Amino acid sequence: MTSTNPIYSKSEVYKVLEQVRDPEIPVLSISDMGIIRDVLIDEKKINVEIMPTYSGCPAMDTIAADIENTLHVNGYADVHVETVLTPAWSSDFISDEGRLKLREFGIAPPQKNAKRGSLFHKEAVTCPQCGSGHTELVSQFGSTACKALYKCEDCLEPFDYFKCV
Amino acid sequence: MSVSVAEMTEQDQLFEYTVRLGDNCVILGQRLAEWCGKSPVLEEELALMNVGLDLLGQARMLLDYAGKVEGAGRDEDKLAFFRDAQAWRNLLLVEQPNGDFAKTMSRQLFFDCFQFLQYQKLSNSADTKLAEIATKSLKEITYHVRHSSDWVIRLGDGTEESHQRMQKAVDELWGYTPEMFDMDAVDEAMLKSGVGVDLKEIEPAWKKMVEGVLSEATLNFPELTWQVRGSKEGKHTEHLGYLLAEMQFLPRAYPDANW
């Protein structure tokens, strides 16, 4: 899409941004992840505000570069990506569609309402393979910052759980 | 920093305060990275690297901010790689060597509980940036506290040998913990302006938290028979220099190196 229109539309920019994937969970777009806070358009200048998932997440730099590239390819020349910390990203921001995609991909989606009352509470996690609720935490930390390791006691498959933050 | 606290401007104080927060994260993150490739089990390797990565991310935000506050053109990398031991402001606790896994977990528990309570207060800081960083980090720290508590309990309430080694690890690091709650002139000034945290106020909560874990782990709450302090004036244990030598070697030898 080469834009001849001098004033870009926000919804069109959002649509383009749906092409940008999370490099570590490629089934999810950054829109599914809920990390875009806002798109600010000032004449021809586009400012995309993103919220980092985890402070040390190495995917954030890639995502920022991918946003710029994707928008450039689609005819938007003046693009700036800004990382914002407020509101702090929560797994509650993942869309319903995103949750579905995660489950299909074999990752148990995070539970909603991440506001935990206590420091030590047990989460009830459902196995993404067989749907059993009979699962066990193997480790709070998994292959990426956003995931924990679980095991299903029924189908015996190990799986990733997208952590609730 | 060569100026005395009395001569410090508000900006100097905020820089100093932020660097202290950031330095704890850099040094502990680096220590955890030393476990890479030699952790007891694969899951634990992942966990230690995850925690270290969180700390590194927090360090980047804090040192980036510190550099901006200072306004002297030092960015996060300049601050991390081009300061010598005397200029570091991390707690003595976090620079202590990894030792065995019990010692690493003991160090982690003490720091995680401290950071959890400190950042809870800091998330209400009058300084918006620090409040934002604290709010963000707190989500990660919650997982760290769970992880280290879990291991201290497992090892303490485990076999005879794991119990004995866990107790030894707790005892060996205990004397580094009182320093965490020291309030110097910078802390007092930051507290007064609503930016900083009252460390004396979180001390009893920290003791309660740690005592809860130790008692569940069937470990003794140690008696304080010795203590050392000094990191706020840049006085460190001999271990920091070796850590920095390894961490800073590459950017110092090849200042133009790029990832």
Contacts between the chains, C-beta under 8 A, distances in Angstrom:
chain1	res1	chain2	res2	distance
A	52	B	57	7.8
A	52	B	136	7.5
A	54	B	53	7.7
A	54	B	54	6.3
A	54	B	57	6.4
A	54	B	140	6.3
A	55	B	54	6.0
A	55	B	57	2.9
A	55	B	58	5.0
A	55	B	60	7.3
A	55	B	61	6.1
A	55	B	136	6.1
A	55	B	137	6.1
A	55	B	140	6.5
A	56	B	53	3.8
A	56	B	54	5.1
A	56	B	55	7.3
A	56	B	56	4.9
A	56	B	57	2.8
A	56	B	58	7.4
A	56	B	60	7.6
A	57	B	53	7.9
A	57	B	57	6.9
A	58	B	53	7.7
A	85	B	61	7.6
A	85	B	132	3.9
A	85	B	133	6.5
A	85	B	135	7.4
A	85	B	136	5.2
A	86	B	132	5.1
A	86	B	135	7.5
A	88	B	132	7.5
A	88	B	135	4.9
A	88	B	136	4.4
A	88	B	139	6.5
A	89	B	136	7.8
A	90	B	139	7.8
A	116	B	142	7.4
A	119	B	116	7.9
A	119	B	142	6.3
A	119	B	145	6.1
A	119	B	146	6.8
A	120	B	146	6.3
A	120	B	149	7.5
A	138	B	43	6.1
A	139	B	43	4.0
A	139	B	44	7.5
A	139	B	46	6.6
A	139	B	47	5.6
A	140	B	47	6.5
A	140	B	143	5.5
A	140	B	146	5.9
A	140	B	147	5.1
A	140	B	150	7.7
A	141	B	43	7.6
A	141	B	46	5.2
A	141	B	47	3.9
A	141	B	50	3.9
A	141	B	51	7.2
A	141	B	143	7.4
A	141	B	147	7.0
A	142	B	46	6.3
A	142	B	50	7.8
A	143	B	46	6.7
A	145	B	50	5.7
A	145	B	53	6.0
A	145	B	54	6.7
A	145	B	140	8.0
A	149	B	43	6.3
A	149	B	46	7.7
A	163	B	143	7.2
A	165	B	139	4.3
A	165	B	140	7.6
